[in-house]
Every structure is written in structure tokens, then in C-alpha cells.
Amino acid sequence: MLPFLRSDLAQLVSYTPHPGGADGSSSPGVPVPSEAIDRLDTNESPYDLPEDLKQKLAWVYQHELEANRYPDGGHEALKAAIAHYANRSASLEADWVTPHHISVSSGSDELIRSLLIATCLRSEGSVLVADPTFSMYGITASTLGVPVVRVGRDEHTFETDLTAAAQAIATPVAGQPAIRVVFMVHPNSPTGNALTAAELAWLRGLPPHILVVIDEAYFEFSQQTVLPELRQRPNWVILRTFSKAFRLASHRVGYAIAHPELAATLEKIRLPYNLPSLSQRAAELALAHQDTLLAAIPTLLAERDRLFQSLTPLPGITVWPSAANFLFLRLLNDPSDSNLEAMFQNLKSSGTLIRKTCGGLRITIGTPAENQRTIERLSECLRD
């Protein structure tokens, strides 16, 4: 290890982009068919932007943007459009969420990092996560030297172990700072379950010195949000993204909705000019045409339900219902990883990329044709 690097970094595992596994344990060298690959591993939309919107975005780049100029560093137009959408999405009055509640980032990952910088650095706090969940909370905290306290979830429902969570907050780990941030995904990734009434009640009862981060990356699919509660809860922040339902994963646009003081703090911490001009305009265009882009969601939800109904009877696996655009499954009564890895690699070699994570497989909902191939290929794997 290079002598000037922090000694703890050697123990960290980086986030591995597709087609590898989140823990880096997959074998990227396994051959993948040269024909079309079903990319069902990163919870993106299977549908690209419509051609007319691509043409509009191309026109913006060719005729409006100046490549030699920095982007709008304050994201003013985009913040206003997001605030309007946020109010509409939660059936709030038109002016409750304002641009002062919004911070825009290069993907939600940047916001996770900024929130941790704002709360936990200099040994001022630890973070709490409930595994299995989105790995970047723990990965990002570890890269910043922020301690991560992990609690479990119910093996059948994936509800957070609230007793363990309450104990972790009440009794800090020896030698570590008290928990300052709690991360929750609503609905959770990779398991697809929305927050329960008990989990929400527990979050409401947390003291005001603990920041509650509720990641609503899949809101457009679940239609479940805690946004109306932000009025009374300045210690809550919502994260959302344009990478899923709005079909802009390549543009890396995420945003936070928070108390204006917290949003202003995030603005202090983020890097200047953090979002390219074209990405900002793409997000504005997506919001202007939200009805067109979100019209695909009923089809995706119907396909999710079809995939669930088709996979549930298959022998040897357990599949969980989902409130998002993916399904999570595990091998039944098989604690070893070898069979799971074999299934993962068999699907990959046949042309279906999925995510191997948290002791199971997460399958993004694709097009009807992609989902049908998933059913057939997974059935074949289970017959072998």
C-alpha cells in the first residue's frame, strides 16, 4: 500500500458497477453472449427517452449551450422545476416546497456524501443502517472514516429490527461517537419493501439531534412518500433521483428535499459546478414532459406483478413482493453462496444480467420480452 494513503482504506471494498456484483464477488470474465443483453441489474428504466425528447435535448446542446462556459452553479431553473414537481407529487399546495428546500447533486450518491460531511466528520457522529440495504451508505461513510453501526432485518419481511436499532442509539459503541444519522430506503433496495407503520413511528420518535435520511429513489413506482411530514420534522431529509422512472441514469441527477437550513448547508459543501449543463437541461426537460415519461410506470408495475406471479411457484427459491421496479429472491434452504453464484453466472452467460447482492438476486423489471426471457432462463437454471 502506498505509504501516504490512510491505513484503513486498504480494508474497504469499492462499489462495483454492473455487470459485477455489489460486493465485487462476481466473476466478470464469464462470457456474455454477443447478441442483445438484458441489462436487469441496476434498476434503470428499460425504456430510453422518446426520440422527440432526444431531439429536443440535442437541439439544446447544439443551439443553446456554450461548451466553453460553466454550467449554472446554482441550479436555479432546475430547483424551481423540482419544487413544483415535489408539491404536485405529494398533493401539497403549490408553494410549500420552494427552491430553498432543494439541493441538486450528481446522483444521490453525492448527496449521501455531503450529508455525512455535514453531520459526522471530526468524530462527531456515527451512522445507522439496517442490512440488507443500499450499500453506498456504508461504503461512503467508511471512505470518510465515519463509523457504521449495522442492525438486521426480519428474515421474512425485511422490517428493521427496531429493538436493536433503539439499543444502538441508546448505547453507543465503545470508542465511537453516538449515532448522528439514520439511513432508510422507502422502499428498500434490494428487498423492495416499503417502510412499515412501526418503522415510521420509530423514525418519528427519534430525537431532533439525529438526522433521518429517507431515500425515495423509487417513489414514482411506490407512490409512497413522507414529504408532507417535512413541515414538522426539520431533522428529516428526502433523497430522490432522475435515474429510475425519469430515464436519465446517464445524466446522474439527484436531489434532496430538506429544511432550508439543511439545504443551504448542502449547498456549502457540494463541489462547485457539480452538475453539467446538459444534465440540468435534461432533468428540466424530463419534468416538463413528466406525464409522457411516467406513462410507462403502469406497464412496468404490471410486468413486475407478472414476473412475481411467474417466479413464485418455481422450486427452490423464495421471491418477495416489491413496491419498486425490481424483485428480490433467494435460494430456499441454501445458506451457501456457491449455488447462488452458479445461478448468477448461468443467467449472465445466457444473456440476462441481474444483481447478486445481500445473499440473493435482485432482478430489475425490464420490457415484457426481457421479463419473459428472465422467466425462461431462471426456470432452466432451477431445472439443472
Secondary structure, DSSP 8 states (H G I E B T S, - for coil): --TTS-GGGGG------TTS-TTS-S-TTS---SS--EE-SS---SS---HHHHHHHHHHHHHT--TTS---TT-HHHHHHHHHHHHHHTT--TTSS-GGGEEEEEHHHHHHHHHHHHHTTTTT-EEEEESSS-THHHHHHHHTT--EEEE-B-TTT--B-HHHHHHHHHS--TTS--EEEEEEESS-TTT-----HHHHHHHHTS-TTSEEEEE-TTHHHH----GGGGGT-TTEEEEEESSSTTS-GGG-EEEEEE-HHHHHHHHHHS-TT-S-HHHHHHHHHHHHTHHHHHTTHHHHHHHHHHHHHHHTTSTTEEEE--SSSEEEEEETT---SHHHHHHHHHHHHHTEE-EEETTEEEEE---HHHHHHHHHHHHHHHH-
